[in-house]
Amino acid sequence: MGLPSGTFNQSYGQDMAIFRTRTHWVMLLAFLIFLFACPLFFSDRILTILTIIGITIISVHGLNILTGYCGQISLGHAGFMAVGAYTSAVLTAKLDWSFWAALPCAALAAGMVGLLFGLPSLRIKGFYLIMATIAAHFIIMWVILQLYSVTGGGNGLAVPRPEIGGFVFKSKGSYFYLVLIIACLGTFFAKNLVRTRAGRAFIAIRDNDLAAEVMGVNLLSYKLLAFFIGCVYAGVAGSLLVHYFAFATVDQFPFMNSVWYLGMLIVGGMGSTAGAIFGAVSLKLLDELVTIVGPILSAAVAPQAAASLGLIMRGLVIIIFLIFEPRGLAHRWQMVKAYYRLWPFSH
Amino acid sequence: MSFFLQLVVSGFALGMVYALIAIGFVIILKCSKAFNIAQGHFVMIGGYLGFTFLVTFHLPVWASLILAVAAAIILGLLIERFTLRPLVGQPVLAVIMMTIALATVLEGLATLVWGGEYKTYHGVLPTITLKIGELSIPPETLIGVMVSIAVVTILMLFFRYTRSGLAMMATAEDEQVVQSAGIKVTTVYALSWVIACVVGVIGGIILGGVSGVMIPLANVGLKAFAVVLLGGVNSIGGAIVAGIMVGVLENIAAGYLDPLLPSGGGLASVFPFIVMIIVLIFRPHGLFGLVEIERI
């Protein structure tokens, strides 16, 4: 079902290939060209939305590797993003480092903090791990506020835009390209990671960690690896976010965002790289819809309607997907593809 | 010394709020093995319901209590029937995400209906003030202690001696065996959510009377999980003991360490989470919980 009819795999390499036919490649290239052409015909407002979606996709990829593939549920993802964001912000704003040196440091710092809070994951799982990551989120936020001489505390920190040579990524279009390239690389890496030995070990741990251990998967190292990689993604996303707004504050990483990232995974489809993208795009667009409809509703019904609409909407979307489509949009997409390939026959 | 005692006493009051949330959580966990993140939101809704009945409608206390409990029963039944029952047999994450989503919806509804403002109704509920020497014990502590002890006693008797209580305990153990023994599992689940909702709402009404309710109260629910974990996730008595411990320790830590910290401290906001991490690393089953043994 995974392939158009008449396509046969004759070697292992062909079987493993993600893009199998010429049509696949043409469609991929066309899609990439469309993405890179976006700044030519979209307004700044839409480019801002697209940039934020790109950053969210990077972050959700990390959560997908950690939660979707390795089964280690994290509700502290926004906290790990904040670690990356503040590392990068402090290095560029206070120590005058270049963005290009600060970005890897931010990724590494977030990964290290992820390792630290991932350590309990060997002993605990499920609900207990969720509690540990919730605690991680609030402890990280508290530490950031306490270190106000370095991080600016509640006042926030002004951050310079990245530059290369003499060129500053000042316009919406140029920053969109930066995020787009990193998001593409991130997707490429995420898609391929799960096809490696480590990725298969993650899936084995997710499906049954005791059985995986019996089969020779080293639980501690692979769980920590998943935490590290997931948080590296979060660190990169956090760094890109604060450099985009040229300002870092703790309000950019509320606890609700951690919940919302997991919601994106559920809506998109857990354990699927395409699902992470579907989820991030659809729920961010939903957020935009709420920001448009909210003020209208506020004027019509009550002043607090806008705030409550966002909350109710978010909750309802997650509830509806959990009940009616627990495998997410990625599964729907597979069904549509299969239907299209088999048409006009139903089986 | 009197500073220390005052810290302990106000810590007691805080601990009671934690314990009330933790008890509701433990009940649902004991019966249906579902982790209910929305328990703090039940308390918040309870406080707002109390405000509506007592202040907006000017009803007497007994009528308000009956109406609020009735509302809680309906809320519990609705939640169980429409959101949790479709998830029977789904992985842990699905159930937890469902309760988080529920929490979000409840927060949104509370914002819509009550405007997300701080509401309080001091002096409407009967209060008792006690003075020992120069130390005054705030009424919230006494009422909180009395209600919590009453709730825990009733629940312990319920779980120990009634048919439905025993059915609930058995369901948590193994729902398939229980079904073959002729117990209707769906009824047991519904009952557990109803009890948790009622406990939450009663706690909310008392809390609203003594210190007021507002939307961030729901976040206290997150802090209460430190209590749940410390007491052991399946121990009702543990919830009370751990609630008082965490509340008192949090107040003492904040009282003595905050002045030493840069940026004004705010240790109280993070202290339960530090407790949580320590418990999870060193004693994941808590003080009074059962150790889970896992087989392939």
Chai-1 contact restraints between the chains, C-beta under 6 A:
chainA,res_idxA,chainB,res_idxB,connection_type,confidence,min_distance_angstrom,max_distance_angstrom,comment,restraint_id
A,I73,B,L93,contact,1.0,0.0,6.0,A-B,restraint_1
A,P120,B,L280,contact,1.0,0.0,6.0,A-B,restraint_2
A,P120,B,I281,contact,1.0,0.0,6.0,A-B,restraint_3
A,R123,B,P284,contact,1.0,0.0,6.0,A-B,restraint_4
A,I124,B,L280,contact,1.0,0.0,6.0,A-B,restraint_5
A,I124,B,P284,contact,1.0,0.0,6.0,A-B,restraint_6
A,G126,B,V92,contact,1.0,0.0,6.0,A-B,restraint_7
A,F127,B,F35,contact,1.0,0.0,6.0,A-B,restraint_8
A,Y128,B,L280,contact,1.0,0.0,6.0,A-B,restraint_9
A,Y128,B,P284,contact,1.0,0.0,6.0,A-B,restraint_10
A,M131,B,F225,contact,1.0,0.0,6.0,A-B,restraint_11
A,M131,B,M276,contact,1.0,0.0,6.0,A-B,restraint_12
A,A132,B,L280,contact,1.0,0.0,6.0,A-B,restraint_13
A,A135,B,F273,contact,1.0,0.0,6.0,A-B,restraint_14
A,A135,B,M276,contact,1.0,0.0,6.0,A-B,restraint_15
A,A135,B,I277,contact,1.0,0.0,6.0,A-B,restraint_16
A,F138,B,V270,contact,1.0,0.0,6.0,A-B,restraint_17
A,F138,B,F273,contact,1.0,0.0,6.0,A-B,restraint_18
A,I139,B,V270,contact,1.0,0.0,6.0,A-B,restraint_19
A,I139,B,F273,contact,1.0,0.0,6.0,A-B,restraint_20
A,W142,B,V270,contact,1.0,0.0,6.0,A-B,restraint_21
A,L145,B,S263,contact,1.0,0.0,6.0,A-B,restraint_22
A,Q146,B,P262,contact,1.0,0.0,6.0,A-B,restraint_23
A,Q146,B,S263,contact,1.0,0.0,6.0,A-B,restraint_24
A,Y148,B,S263,contact,1.0,0.0,6.0,A-B,restraint_25
A,G153,B,S263,contact,1.0,0.0,6.0,A-B,restraint_26
A,L210,B,I296,contact,1.0,0.0,6.0,A-B,restraint_27
A,A211,B,I296,contact,1.0,0.0,6.0,A-B,restraint_28
A,V259,B,I100,contact,1.0,0.0,6.0,A-B,restraint_29
A,I266,B,M97,contact,1.0,0.0,6.0,A-B,restraint_30
A,Q304,B,T111,contact,1.0,0.0,6.0,A-B,restraint_31
A,Q304,B,G115,contact,1.0,0.0,6.0,A-B,restraint_32
A,Q304,B,G116,contact,1.0,0.0,6.0,A-B,restraint_33
A,A307,B,T111,contact,1.0,0.0,6.0,A-B,restraint_34
A,S308,B,G108,contact,1.0,0.0,6.0,A-B,restraint_35
A,S308,B,T111,contact,1.0,0.0,6.0,A-B,restraint_36
A,S308,B,L112,contact,1.0,0.0,6.0,A-B,restraint_37
A,L311,B,T104,contact,1.0,0.0,6.0,A-B,restraint_38
A,L311,B,E107,contact,1.0,0.0,6.0,A-B,restraint_39
A,L311,B,G108,contact,1.0,0.0,6.0,A-B,restraint_40
A,I312,B,V105,contact,1.0,0.0,6.0,A-B,restraint_41
A,I312,B,G108,contact,1.0,0.0,6.0,A-B,restraint_42
A,R314,B,T104,contact,1.0,0.0,6.0,A-B,restraint_43
A,G315,B,A101,contact,1.0,0.0,6.0,A-B,restraint_44
A,G315,B,T104,contact,1.0,0.0,6.0,A-B,restraint_45
A,G315,B,V105,contact,1.0,0.0,6.0,A-B,restraint_46
A,I318,B,A101,contact,1.0,0.0,6.0,A-B,restraint_47
A,I319,B,T83,contact,1.0,0.0,6.0,A-B,restraint_48
A,I319,B,A101,contact,1.0,0.0,6.0,A-B,restraint_49
A,L322,B,A94,contact,1.0,0.0,6.0,A-B,restraint_50
A,L322,B,M98,contact,1.0,0.0,6.0,A-B,restraint_51
A,I323,B,P86,contact,1.0,0.0,6.0,A-B,restraint_52
